[in-house]
């Protein structure tokens, strides 16, 4: 949680499923944070690509609504990526 707070507002944090998945496929990420209730298809995709690319996957204990609040967004957030 503290790590996410430190990353907020920096260029190396990617918020949202579409942008994060695109960055995963291009091999740009070092770490991915997943909300506790992220969709199963998203979890499978992230696990698959983490095995190929070697980035770290962090499964958070907070749900997507709380992650959205933590990121100061007016919507829920399933996934965050760190470049």
PDB file of N, CA, C and O in Angstrom:
ATOM      1  N   UNK A   1       0.824  -1.190   0.000  1.00  0.00           N
ATOM      2  CA  UNK A   1       0.000   0.000   0.000  1.00  0.00           C
ATOM      3  C   UNK A   1       0.867   1.253   0.000  1.00  0.00           C
ATOM      4  O   UNK A   1       0.615   2.194  -0.752  1.00  0.00           O
ATOM      5  N   UNK A   2       1.888   1.256   0.847  1.00  0.00           N
ATOM      6  CA  UNK A   2       2.777   2.418   0.905  1.00  0.00           C
ATOM      7  C   UNK A   2       3.510   2.602  -0.417  1.00  0.00           C
ATOM      8  O   UNK A   2       3.728   3.727  -0.866  1.00  0.00           O
ATOM      9  N   UNK A   3       3.886   1.487  -1.033  1.00  0.00           N
ATOM     10  CA  UNK A   3       4.586   1.559  -2.316  1.00  0.00           C
ATOM     11  C   UNK A   3       3.693   2.202  -3.385  1.00  0.00           C
ATOM     12  O   UNK A   3       4.165   2.999  -4.195  1.00  0.00           O
ATOM     13  N   UNK A   4       2.417   1.854  -3.380  1.00  0.00           N
ATOM     14  CA  UNK A   4       1.477   2.433  -4.344  1.00  0.00           C
ATOM     15  C   UNK A   4       1.330   3.930  -4.092  1.00  0.00           C
ATOM     16  O   UNK A   4       1.310   4.719  -5.036  1.00  0.00           O
ATOM     17  N   UNK A   5       1.230   4.318  -2.840  1.00  0.00           N
ATOM     18  CA  UNK A   5       1.096   5.740  -2.498  1.00  0.00           C
ATOM     19  C   UNK A   5       2.300   6.528  -2.987  1.00  0.00           C
ATOM     20  O   UNK A   5       2.153   7.654  -3.463  1.00  0.00           O
ATOM     21  N   UNK A   6       3.488   5.948  -2.875  1.00  0.00           N
ATOM     22  CA  UNK A   6       4.709   6.625  -3.337  1.00  0.00           C
ATOM     23  C   UNK A   6       4.729   6.770  -4.858  1.00  0.00           C
ATOM     24  O   UNK A   6       5.268   7.742  -5.386  1.00  0.00           O
ATOM     25  N   UNK A   7       4.142   5.805  -5.559  1.00  0.00           N
ATOM     26  CA  UNK A   7       4.153   5.808  -7.025  1.00  0.00           C
ATOM     27  C   UNK A   7       3.098   6.716  -7.638  1.00  0.00           C
ATOM     28  O   UNK A   7       3.208   7.090  -8.806  1.00  0.00           O
ATOM     29  N   UNK A   8       2.075   7.075  -6.866  1.00  0.00           N
ATOM     30  CA  UNK A   8       0.999   7.915  -7.404  1.00  0.00           C
ATOM     31  C   UNK A   8       1.543   9.231  -7.943  1.00  0.00           C
ATOM     32  O   UNK A   8       2.367   9.883  -7.301  1.00  0.00           O
ATOM     33  N   UNK A   9       1.082   9.610  -9.110  1.00  0.00           N
ATOM     34  CA  UNK A   9       1.495  10.869  -9.718  1.00  0.00           C
ATOM     35  C   UNK A   9       2.790  10.788 -10.499  1.00  0.00           C
ATOM     36  O   UNK A   9       3.222  11.778 -11.090  1.00  0.00           O
ATOM     37  N   UNK A  10       3.412   9.628 -10.511  1.00  0.00           N
ATOM     38  CA  UNK A  10       4.654   9.466 -11.277  1.00  0.00           C
ATOM     39  C   UNK A  10       4.341   8.841 -12.631  1.00  0.00           C
ATOM     40  O   UNK A  10       3.328   8.165 -12.806  1.00  0.00           O
ATOM     41  N   UNK A  11       5.229   9.082 -13.573  1.00  0.00           N
ATOM     42  CA  UNK A  11       5.023   8.605 -14.942  1.00  0.00           C
ATOM     43  C   UNK A  11       5.154   7.096 -15.087  1.00  0.00           C
ATOM     44  O   UNK A  11       4.685   6.528 -16.073  1.00  0.00           O
ATOM     45  N   UNK A  12       5.784   6.439 -14.118  1.00  0.00           N
ATOM     46  CA  UNK A  12       6.014   5.009 -14.270  1.00  0.00           C
ATOM     47  C   UNK A  12       4.877   4.152 -13.715  1.00  0.00           C
ATOM     48  O   UNK A  12       5.002   2.928 -13.695  1.00  0.00           O
ATOM     49  N   UNK A  13       3.762   4.755 -13.259  1.00  0.00           N
ATOM     50  CA  UNK A  13       2.604   4.010 -12.773  1.00  0.00           C
ATOM     51  C   UNK A  13       1.513   4.023 -13.841  1.00  0.00           C
ATOM     52  O   UNK A  13       1.122   5.082 -14.333  1.00  0.00           O
ATOM     53  N   UNK A  14       1.029   2.833 -14.190  1.00  0.00           N
ATOM     54  CA  UNK A  14      -0.026   2.693 -15.180  1.00  0.00           C
ATOM     55  C   UNK A  14      -1.274   2.204 -14.456  1.00  0.00           C
ATOM     56  O   UNK A  14      -1.241   1.196 -13.751  1.00  0.00           O
ATOM     57  N   UNK A  15      -2.377   2.930 -14.638  1.00  0.00           N
ATOM     58  CA  UNK A  15      -3.628   2.586 -13.988  1.00  0.00           C
ATOM     59  C   UNK A  15      -4.621   2.095 -15.029  1.00  0.00           C
ATOM     60  O   UNK A  15      -4.825   2.736 -16.060  1.00  0.00           O
ATOM     61  N   UNK A  16      -5.240   0.947 -14.750  1.00  0.00           N
ATOM     62  CA  UNK A  16      -6.290   0.441 -15.628  1.00  0.00           C
ATOM     63  C   UNK A  16      -5.895  -0.798 -16.401  1.00  0.00           C
ATOM     64  O   UNK A  16      -4.725  -1.020 -16.713  1.00  0.00           O
ATOM     65  N   UNK A  17      -6.897  -1.595 -16.699  1.00  0.00           N
ATOM     66  CA  UNK A  17      -6.668  -2.890 -17.323  1.00  0.00           C
ATOM     67  C   UNK A  17      -6.121  -2.778 -18.742  1.00  0.00           C
ATOM     68  O   UNK A  17      -5.123  -3.424 -19.061  1.00  0.00           O
ATOM     69  N   UNK A  18      -6.742  -1.981 -19.593  1.00  0.00           N
ATOM     70  CA  UNK A  18      -6.321  -1.924 -20.994  1.00  0.00           C
ATOM     71  C   UNK A  18      -4.888  -1.433 -21.141  1.00  0.00           C
ATOM     72  O   UNK A  18      -4.094  -2.034 -21.865  1.00  0.00           O
ATOM     73  N   UNK A  19      -4.555  -0.341 -20.456  1.00  0.00           N
ATOM     74  CA  UNK A  19      -3.199   0.214 -20.565  1.00  0.00           C
ATOM     75  C   UNK A  19      -2.164  -0.731 -19.953  1.00  0.00           C
ATOM     76  O   UNK A  19      -1.061  -0.874 -20.481  1.00  0.00           O
ATOM     77  N   UNK A  20      -2.522  -1.373 -18.841  1.00  0.00           N
ATOM     78  CA  UNK A  20      -1.580  -2.284 -18.180  1.00  0.00           C
ATOM     79  C   UNK A  20      -1.339  -3.524 -19.029  1.00  0.00           C
ATOM     80  O   UNK A  20      -0.195  -3.952 -19.186  1.00  0.00           O
ATOM     81  N   UNK A  21      -2.396  -4.104 -19.577  1.00  0.00           N
ATOM     82  CA  UNK A  21      -2.243  -5.299 -20.418  1.00  0.00           C
ATOM     83  C   UNK A  21      -1.406  -4.978 -21.657  1.00  0.00           C
ATOM     84  O   UNK A  21      -0.584  -5.792 -22.077  1.00  0.00           O
ATOM     85  N   UNK A  22      -1.608  -3.813 -22.236  1.00  0.00           N
ATOM     86  CA  UNK A  22      -0.809  -3.390 -23.398  1.00  0.00           C
ATOM     87  C   UNK A  22       0.670  -3.285 -23.013  1.00  0.00           C
ATOM     88  O   UNK A  22       1.543  -3.724 -23.762  1.00  0.00           O
ATOM     89  N   UNK A  23       0.945  -2.704 -21.846  1.00  0.00           N
ATOM     90  CA  UNK A  23       2.335  -2.579 -21.383  1.00  0.00           C
ATOM     91  C   UNK A  23       2.937  -3.941 -21.040  1.00  0.00           C
ATOM     92  O   UNK A  23       4.131  -4.163 -21.244  1.00  0.00           O
ATOM     93  N   UNK A  24       2.115  -4.851 -20.519  1.00  0.00           N
ATOM     94  CA  UNK A  24       2.588  -6.210 -20.218  1.00  0.00           C
ATOM     95  C   UNK A  24       3.021  -6.891 -21.510  1.00  0.00           C
ATOM     96  O   UNK A  24       4.099  -7.483 -21.578  1.00  0.00           O
ATOM     97  N   UNK A  25       2.180  -6.804 -22.527  1.00  0.00           N
ATOM     98  CA  UNK A  25       2.473  -7.480 -23.797  1.00  0.00           C
ATOM     99  C   UNK A  25       3.696  -6.909 -24.492  1.00  0.00           C
ATOM    100  O   UNK A  25       4.366  -7.618 -25.243  1.00  0.00           O
ATOM    101  N   UNK A  26       3.994  -5.641 -24.255  1.00  0.00           N
ATOM    102  CA  UNK A  26       5.180  -5.043 -24.866  1.00  0.00           C
ATOM    103  C   UNK A  26       6.418  -5.189 -23.986  1.00  0.00           C
ATOM    104  O   UNK A  26       7.502  -4.741 -24.361  1.00  0.00           O
ATOM    105  N   UNK A  27       6.264  -5.815 -22.814  1.00  0.00           N
ATOM    106  CA  UNK A  27       7.407  -6.100 -21.951  1.00  0.00           C
ATOM    107  C   UNK A  27       7.949  -4.907 -21.186  1.00  0.00           C
ATOM    108  O   UNK A  27       9.124  -4.897 -20.819  1.00  0.00           O
ATOM    109  N   UNK A  28       7.119  -3.899 -20.936  1.00  0.00           N
ATOM    110  CA  UNK A  28       7.571  -2.673 -20.281  1.00  0.00           C
ATOM    111  C   UNK A  28       7.527  -2.710 -18.751  1.00  0.00           C
ATOM    112  O   UNK A  28       8.107  -1.837 -18.105  1.00  0.00           O
ATOM    113  N   UNK A  29       6.860  -3.688 -18.166  1.00  0.00           N
ATOM    114  CA  UNK A  29       6.584  -3.629 -16.731  1.00  0.00           C
ATOM    115  C   UNK A  29       7.566  -4.413 -15.874  1.00  0.00           C
ATOM    116  O   UNK A  29       8.108  -5.439 -16.285  1.00  0.00           O
ATOM    117  N   UNK A  30       7.777  -3.889 -14.652  1.00  0.00           N
ATOM    118  CA  UNK A  30       8.591  -4.566 -13.644  1.00  0.00           C
ATOM    119  C   UNK A  30       7.717  -5.237 -12.593  1.00  0.00           C
ATOM    120  O   UNK A  30       8.100  -6.244 -11.995  1.00  0.00           O
ATOM    121  N   UNK A  31       6.517  -4.653 -12.375  1.00  0.00           N
ATOM    122  CA  UNK A  31       5.647  -5.144 -11.317  1.00  0.00           C
ATOM    123  C   UNK A  31       4.197  -4.838 -11.669  1.00  0.00           C
ATOM    124  O   UNK A  31       3.899  -3.828 -12.306  1.00  0.00           O
ATOM    125  N   UNK A  32       3.290  -5.738 -11.241  1.00  0.00           N
ATOM    126  CA  UNK A  32       1.858  -5.551 -11.442  1.00  0.00           C
ATOM    127  C   UNK A  32       1.154  -5.784 -10.105  1.00  0.00           C
ATOM    128  O   UNK A  32       1.431  -6.760  -9.407  1.00  0.00           O
ATOM    129  N   UNK A  33       0.244  -4.880  -9.760  1.00  0.00           N
ATOM    130  CA  UNK A  33      -0.585  -5.015  -8.568  1.00  0.00           C
ATOM    131  C   UNK A  33      -1.991  -5.381  -9.006  1.00  0.00           C
ATOM    132  O   UNK A  33      -2.567  -4.717  -9.867  1.00  0.00           O
ATOM    133  N   UNK A  34      -2.554  -6.448  -8.413  1.00  0.00           N
ATOM    134  CA  UNK A  34      -3.908  -6.887  -8.745  1.00  0.00           C
ATOM    135  C   UNK A  34      -4.819  -6.722  -7.538  1.00  0.00           C
ATOM    136  O   UNK A  34      -4.447  -7.096  -6.425  1.00  0.00           O
ATOM    137  N   UNK A  35      -6.006  -6.169  -7.745  1.00  0.00           N
ATOM    138  CA  UNK A  35      -7.005  -6.069  -6.683  1.00  0.00           C
ATOM    139  C   UNK A  35      -7.479  -7.475  -6.323  1.00  0.00           C
ATOM    140  O   UNK A  35      -7.408  -8.393  -7.140  1.00  0.00           O
ATOM    141  N   UNK A  36      -7.959  -7.632  -5.099  1.00  0.00           N
ATOM    142  CA  UNK A  36      -8.372  -8.960  -4.628  1.00  0.00           C
ATOM    143  C   UNK A  36      -9.527  -9.539  -5.438  1.00  0.00           C
ATOM    144  O   UNK A  36      -9.654 -10.759  -5.539  1.00  0.00           O
ATOM    145  N   UNK A  37     -10.367  -8.689  -6.014  1.00  0.00           N
ATOM    146  CA  UNK A  37     -11.495  -9.180  -6.797  1.00  0.00           C
ATOM    147  C   UNK A  37     -11.337  -8.910  -8.294  1.00  0.00           C
ATOM    148  O   UNK A  37     -12.325  -8.737  -9.007  1.00  0.00           O
ATOM    149  N   UNK A  38     -10.103  -8.877  -8.756  1.00  0.00           N
ATOM    150  CA  UNK A  38      -9.856  -8.723 -10.197  1.00  0.00           C
ATOM    151  C   UNK A  38     -10.438  -9.927 -10.926  1.00  0.00           C
ATOM    152  O   UNK A  38     -10.512 -11.022 -10.368  1.00  0.00           O
ATOM    153  N   UNK A  39     -10.846  -9.722 -12.164  1.00  0.00           N
ATOM    154  CA  UNK A  39     -11.475 -10.803 -12.927  1.00  0.00           C
ATOM    155  C   UNK A  39     -10.501 -11.971 -13.128  1.00  0.00           C
ATOM    156  O   UNK A  39      -9.287 -11.786 -13.221  1.00  0.00           O
ATOM    157  N   UNK A  40     -11.071 -13.170 -13.192  1.00  0.00           N
ATOM    158  CA  UNK A  40     -10.248 -14.370 -13.355  1.00  0.00           C
ATOM    159  C   UNK A  40      -9.472 -14.341 -14.669  1.00  0.00           C
ATOM    160  O   UNK A  40      -8.325 -14.786 -14.720  1.00  0.00           O
ATOM    161  N   UNK A  41     -10.085 -13.825 -15.727  1.00  0.00           N
ATOM    162  CA  UNK A  41      -9.386 -13.780 -17.015  1.00  0.00           C
ATOM    163  C   UNK A  41      -8.181 -12.845 -16.942  1.00  0.00           C
ATOM    164  O   UNK A  41      -7.138 -13.128 -17.533  1.00  0.00           O
ATOM    165  N   UNK A  42      -8.321 -11.735 -16.221  1.00  0.00           N
ATOM    166  CA  UNK A  42      -7.200 -10.815 -16.049  1.00  0.00           C
ATOM    167  C   UNK A  42      -6.093 -11.477 -15.236  1.00  0.00           C
ATOM    168  O   UNK A  42      -4.919 -11.362 -15.586  1.00  0.00           O
ATOM    169  N   UNK A  43      -6.447 -12.161 -14.168  1.00  0.00           N
ATOM    170  CA  UNK A  43      -5.449 -12.852 -13.338  1.00  0.00           C
ATOM    171  C   UNK A  43      -4.682 -13.891 -14.154  1.00  0.00           C
ATOM    172  O   UNK A  43      -3.461 -13.997 -14.042  1.00  0.00           O
ATOM    173  N   UNK A  44      -5.404 -14.656 -14.977  1.00  0.00           N
ATOM    174  CA  UNK A  44      -4.763 -15.676 -15.815  1.00  0.00           C
ATOM    175  C   UNK A  44      -3.798 -15.043 -16.809  1.00  0.00           C
ATOM    176  O   UNK A  44      -2.679 -15.524 -16.993  1.00  0.00           O
ATOM    177  N   UNK A  45      -4.239 -13.952 -17.455  1.00  0.00           N
ATOM    178  CA  UNK A  45      -3.372 -13.263 -18.414  1.00  0.00           C
ATOM    179  C   UNK A  45      -2.111 -12.736 -17.737  1.00  0.00           C
ATOM    180  O   UNK A  45      -1.006 -12.898 -18.256  1.00  0.00           O
ATOM    181  N   UNK A  46      -2.280 -12.109 -16.585  1.00  0.00           N
ATOM    182  CA  UNK A  46      -1.135 -11.542 -15.863  1.00  0.00           C
ATOM    183  C   UNK A  46      -0.179 -12.650 -15.433  1.00  0.00           C
ATOM    184  O   UNK A  46       1.035 -12.502 -15.573  1.00  0.00           O
ATOM    185  N   UNK A  47      -0.706 -13.760 -14.911  1.00  0.00           N
ATOM    186  CA  UNK A  47       0.156 -14.875 -14.503  1.00  0.00           C
ATOM    187  C   UNK A  47       0.918 -15.452 -15.692  1.00  0.00           C
ATOM    188  O   UNK A  47       2.107 -15.750 -15.588  1.00  0.00           O
ATOM    189  N   UNK A  48       0.230 -15.606 -16.817  1.00  0.00           N
ATOM    190  CA  UNK A  48       0.863 -16.142 -18.021  1.00  0.00           C
ATOM    191  C   UNK A  48       2.024 -15.249 -18.472  1.00  0.00           C
ATOM    192  O   UNK A  48       3.131 -15.731 -18.711  1.00  0.00           O
ATOM    193  N   UNK A  49       1.761 -13.958 -18.583  1.00  0.00           N
ATOM    194  CA  UNK A  49       2.802 -13.043 -19.057  1.00  0.00           C
ATOM    195  C   UNK A  49       3.908 -12.838 -18.035  1.00  0.00           C
ATOM    196  O   UNK A  49       5.043 -12.545 -18.412  1.00  0.00           O
ATOM    197  N   UNK A  50       3.604 -12.984 -16.754  1.00  0.00           N
ATOM    198  CA  UNK A  50       4.661 -12.839 -15.744  1.00  0.00           C
ATOM    199  C   UNK A  50       5.664 -13.983 -15.858  1.00  0.00           C
ATOM    200  O   UNK A  50       6.855 -13.795 -15.612  1.00  0.00           O
ATOM    201  N   UNK A  51       5.186 -15.161 -16.229  1.00  0.00           N
ATOM    202  CA  UNK A  51       6.090 -16.298 -16.418  1.00  0.00           C
ATOM    203  C   UNK A  51       6.987 -16.080 -17.631  1.00  0.00           C
ATOM    204  O   UNK A  51       8.146 -16.495 -17.635  1.00  0.00           O
ATOM    205  N   UNK A  52       6.446 -15.426 -18.660  1.00  0.00           N
ATOM    206  CA  UNK A  52       7.238 -15.162 -19.862  1.00  0.00           C
ATOM    207  C   UNK A  52       8.223 -14.012 -19.666  1.00  0.00           C
ATOM    208  O   UNK A  52       9.382 -14.101 -20.070  1.00  0.00           O
ATOM    209  N   UNK A  53       7.750 -12.931 -19.041  1.00  0.00           N
ATOM    210  CA  UNK A  53       8.555 -11.711 -18.934  1.00  0.00           C
ATOM    211  C   UNK A  53       9.321 -11.584 -17.626  1.00  0.00           C
ATOM    212  O   UNK A  53      10.313 -10.859 -17.554  1.00  0.00           O
ATOM    213  N   UNK A  54       8.871 -12.275 -16.604  1.00  0.00           N
ATOM    214  CA  UNK A  54       9.590 -12.251 -15.334  1.00  0.00           C
ATOM    215  C   UNK A  54       9.278 -11.076 -14.422  1.00  0.00           C
ATOM    216  O   UNK A  54      10.043 -10.806 -13.496  1.00  0.00           O
ATOM    217  N   UNK A  55       8.172 -10.367 -14.656  1.00  0.00           N
ATOM    218  CA  UNK A  55       7.833  -9.277 -13.743  1.00  0.00           C
ATOM    219  C   UNK A  55       7.125  -9.833 -12.499  1.00  0.00           C
ATOM    220  O   UNK A  55       6.566 -10.929 -12.522  1.00  0.00           O
ATOM    221  N   UNK A  56       7.164  -9.060 -11.433  1.00  0.00           N
ATOM    222  CA  UNK A  56       6.572  -9.469 -10.164  1.00  0.00           C
ATOM    223  C   UNK A  56       5.071  -9.174 -10.158  1.00  0.00           C
ATOM    224  O   UNK A  56       4.633  -8.129 -10.639  1.00  0.00           O
ATOM    225  N   UNK A  57       4.289 -10.107  -9.609  1.00  0.00           N
ATOM    226  CA  UNK A  57       2.847  -9.916  -9.462  1.00  0.00           C
ATOM    227  C   UNK A  57       2.529  -9.843  -7.974  1.00  0.00           C
ATOM    228  O   UNK A  57       2.879 -10.739  -7.206  1.00  0.00           O
ATOM    229  N   UNK A  58       1.858  -8.759  -7.578  1.00  0.00           N
ATOM    230  CA  UNK A  58       1.473  -8.573  -6.185  1.00  0.00           C
ATOM    231  C   UNK A  58      -0.047  -8.636  -6.096  1.00  0.00           C
ATOM    232  O   UNK A  58      -0.748  -7.799  -6.663  1.00  0.00           O
ATOM    233  N   UNK A  59      -0.545  -9.637  -5.376  1.00  0.00           N
ATOM    234  CA  UNK A  59      -1.982  -9.767  -5.166  1.00  0.00           C
ATOM    235  C   UNK A  59      -2.341  -8.989  -3.903  1.00  0.00           C
ATOM    236  O   UNK A  59      -1.952  -9.360  -2.795  1.00  0.00           O
ATOM    237  N   UNK A  60      -3.082  -7.916  -4.087  1.00  0.00           N
ATOM    238  CA  UNK A  60      -3.441  -7.049  -2.972  1.00  0.00           C
ATOM    239  C   UNK A  60      -4.597  -7.636  -2.163  1.00  0.00           C
ATOM    240  O   UNK A  60      -5.363  -8.462  -2.658  1.00  0.00           O
ATOM    241  N   UNK A  61      -4.705  -7.198  -0.925  1.00  0.00           N
ATOM    242  CA  UNK A  61      -5.790  -7.660  -0.063  1.00  0.00           C
ATOM    243  C   UNK A  61      -6.974  -6.702  -0.091  1.00  0.00           C
ATOM    244  O   UNK A  61      -7.936  -6.880   0.657  1.00  0.00           O
ATOM    245  N   UNK A  62      -6.911  -5.694  -0.942  1.00  0.00           N
ATOM    246  CA  UNK A  62      -8.019  -4.750  -1.058  1.00  0.00           C
ATOM    247  C   UNK A  62      -8.742  -4.966  -2.381  1.00  0.00           C
ATOM    248  O   UNK A  62      -8.146  -5.421  -3.357  1.00  0.00           O
ATOM    249  N   UNK A  63     -10.034  -4.635  -2.406  1.00  0.00           N
ATOM    250  CA  UNK A  63     -10.804  -4.844  -3.627  1.00  0.00           C
ATOM    251  C   UNK A  63     -10.612  -3.682  -4.597  1.00  0.00           C
ATOM    252  O   UNK A  63      -9.922  -2.710  -4.292  1.00  0.00           O
ATOM    253  N   UNK A  64     -11.234  -3.798  -5.769  1.00  0.00           N
ATOM    254  CA  UNK A  64     -11.017  -2.798  -6.819  1.00  0.00           C
ATOM    255  C   UNK A  64     -11.585  -1.423  -6.461  1.00  0.00           C
ATOM    256  O   UNK A  64     -11.050  -0.406  -6.900  1.00  0.00           O
ATOM    257  N   UNK A  65     -12.646  -1.377  -5.681  1.00  0.00           N
ATOM    258  CA  UNK A  65     -13.199  -0.078  -5.275  1.00  0.00           C
ATOM    259  C   UNK A  65     -12.231   0.645  -4.335  1.00  0.00           C
ATOM    260  O   UNK A  65     -11.996   1.845  -4.478  1.00  0.00           O
ATOM    261  N   UNK A  66     -11.668  -0.102  -3.364  1.00  0.00           N
ATOM    262  CA  UNK A  66     -10.712   0.495  -2.435  1.00  0.00           C
ATOM    263  C   UNK A  66      -9.423   0.899  -3.147  1.00  0.00           C
ATOM    264  O   UNK A  66      -8.797   1.897  -2.789  1.00  0.00           O
ATOM    265  N   UNK A  67      -9.033   0.128  -4.146  1.00  0.00           N
ATOM    266  CA  UNK A  67      -7.838   0.474  -4.919  1.00  0.00           C
ATOM    267  C   UNK A  67      -8.073   1.758  -5.706  1.00  0.00           C
ATOM    268  O   UNK A  67      -7.171   2.587  -5.825  1.00  0.00           O
ATOM    269  N   UNK A  68      -9.272   1.925  -6.239  1.00  0.00           N
ATOM    270  CA  UNK A  68      -9.622   3.172  -6.922  1.00  0.00           C
ATOM    271  C   UNK A  68      -9.550   4.362  -5.987  1.00  0.00           C
ATOM    272  O   UNK A  68      -9.051   5.420  -6.370  1.00  0.00           O
ATOM    273  N   UNK A  69     -10.044   4.206  -4.756  1.00  0.00           N
ATOM    274  CA  UNK A  69      -9.987   5.274  -3.754  1.00  0.00           C
ATOM    275  C   UNK A  69      -8.533   5.571  -3.395  1.00  0.00           C
ATOM    276  O   UNK A  69      -8.146   6.735  -3.285  1.00  0.00           O
ATOM    277  N   UNK A  70      -7.728   4.526  -3.212  1.00  0.00           N
ATOM    278  CA  UNK A  70      -6.310   4.697  -2.891  1.00  0.00           C
ATOM    279  C   UNK A  70      -5.595   5.483  -3.987  1.00  0.00           C
ATOM    280  O   UNK A  70      -4.715   6.295  -3.703  1.00  0.00           O
ATOM    281  N   UNK A  71      -5.978   5.238  -5.238  1.00  0.00           N
ATOM    282  CA  UNK A  71      -5.370   5.927  -6.386  1.00  0.00           C
ATOM    283  C   UNK A  71      -6.024   7.281  -6.664  1.00  0.00           C
ATOM    284  O   UNK A  71      -5.674   7.961  -7.629  1.00  0.00           O
ATOM    285  N   UNK A  72      -6.976   7.665  -5.811  1.00  0.00           N
ATOM    286  CA  UNK A  72      -7.687   8.945  -5.932  1.00  0.00           C
ATOM    287  C   UNK A  72      -8.435   9.058  -7.259  1.00  0.00           C
ATOM    288  O   UNK A  72      -8.438  10.105  -7.907  1.00  0.00           O
ATOM    289  N   UNK A  73      -9.067   7.952  -7.641  1.00  0.00           N
ATOM    290  CA  UNK A  73      -9.848   7.910  -8.867  1.00  0.00           C
ATOM    291  C   UNK A  73     -11.327   7.750  -8.529  1.00  0.00           C
ATOM    292  O   UNK A  73     -11.660   7.097  -7.540  1.00  0.00           O
ATOM    293  N   UNK A  74     -12.223   8.333  -9.330  1.00  0.00           N
ATOM    294  CA  UNK A  74     -13.657   8.213  -9.071  1.00  0.00           C
ATOM    295  C   UNK A  74     -14.256   6.916  -9.633  1.00  0.00           C
ATOM    296  O   UNK A  74     -15.465   6.834  -9.847  1.00  0.00           O
ATOM    297  N   UNK A  75     -13.425   5.923  -9.865  1.00  0.00           N
ATOM    298  CA  UNK A  75     -13.872   4.642 -10.408  1.00  0.00           C
ATOM    299  C   UNK A  75     -13.023   3.536  -9.791  1.00  0.00           C
ATOM    300  O   UNK A  75     -11.974   3.796  -9.203  1.00  0.00           O
ATOM    301  N   UNK A  76     -13.493   2.299  -9.935  1.00  0.00           N
ATOM    302  CA  UNK A  76     -12.745   1.169  -9.385  1.00  0.00           C
ATOM    303  C   UNK A  76     -11.565   0.836 -10.303  1.00  0.00           C
ATOM    304  O   UNK A  76     -11.614   1.071 -11.510  1.00  0.00           O
ATOM    305  N   UNK A  77     -10.506   0.284  -9.704  1.00  0.00           N
ATOM    306  CA  UNK A  77      -9.277  -0.041 -10.432  1.00  0.00           C
ATOM    307  C   UNK A  77      -8.919  -1.497 -10.124  1.00  0.00           C
ATOM    308  O   UNK A  77      -8.714  -1.851  -8.963  1.00  0.00           O
ATOM    309  N   UNK A  78      -8.845  -2.329 -11.141  1.00  0.00           N
ATOM    310  CA  UNK A  78      -8.503  -3.742 -10.956  1.00  0.00           C
ATOM    311  C   UNK A  78      -7.000  -4.001 -10.910  1.00  0.00           C
ATOM    312  O   UNK A  78      -6.531  -4.900 -10.212  1.00  0.00           O
ATOM    313  N   UNK A  79      -6.259  -3.197 -11.665  1.00  0.00           N
ATOM    314  CA  UNK A  79      -4.847  -3.513 -11.851  1.00  0.00           C
ATOM    315  C   UNK A  79      -4.018  -2.247 -12.012  1.00  0.00           C
ATOM    316  O   UNK A  79      -4.464  -1.254 -12.586  1.00  0.00           O
ATOM    317  N   UNK A  80      -2.808  -2.313 -11.492  1.00  0.00           N
ATOM    318  CA  UNK A  80      -1.811  -1.242 -11.646  1.00  0.00           C
ATOM    319  C   UNK A  80      -0.534  -1.871 -12.185  1.00  0.00           C
ATOM    320  O   UNK A  80      -0.177  -2.990 -11.815  1.00  0.00           O
ATOM    321  N   UNK A  81       0.141  -1.154 -13.051  1.00  0.00           N
ATOM    322  CA  UNK A  81       1.426  -1.607 -13.563  1.00  0.00           C
ATOM    323  C   UNK A  81       2.515  -0.617 -13.237  1.00  0.00           C
ATOM    324  O   UNK A  81       2.280   0.591 -13.220  1.00  0.00           O
ATOM    325  N   UNK A  82       3.721  -1.126 -12.975  1.00  0.00           N
ATOM    326  CA  UNK A  82       4.871  -0.269 -12.678  1.00  0.00           C
ATOM    327  C   UNK A  82       5.944  -0.529 -13.708  1.00  0.00           C
ATOM    328  O   UNK A  82       6.389  -1.661 -13.894  1.00  0.00           O
ATOM    329  N   UNK A  83       6.361   0.548 -14.386  1.00  0.00           N
ATOM    330  CA  UNK A  83       7.415   0.453 -15.402  1.00  0.00           C
ATOM    331  C   UNK A  83       8.769   0.373 -14.738  1.00  0.00           C
ATOM    332  O   UNK A  83       9.788   0.288 -15.423  1.00  0.00           O
TER     333      UNK A  83
END
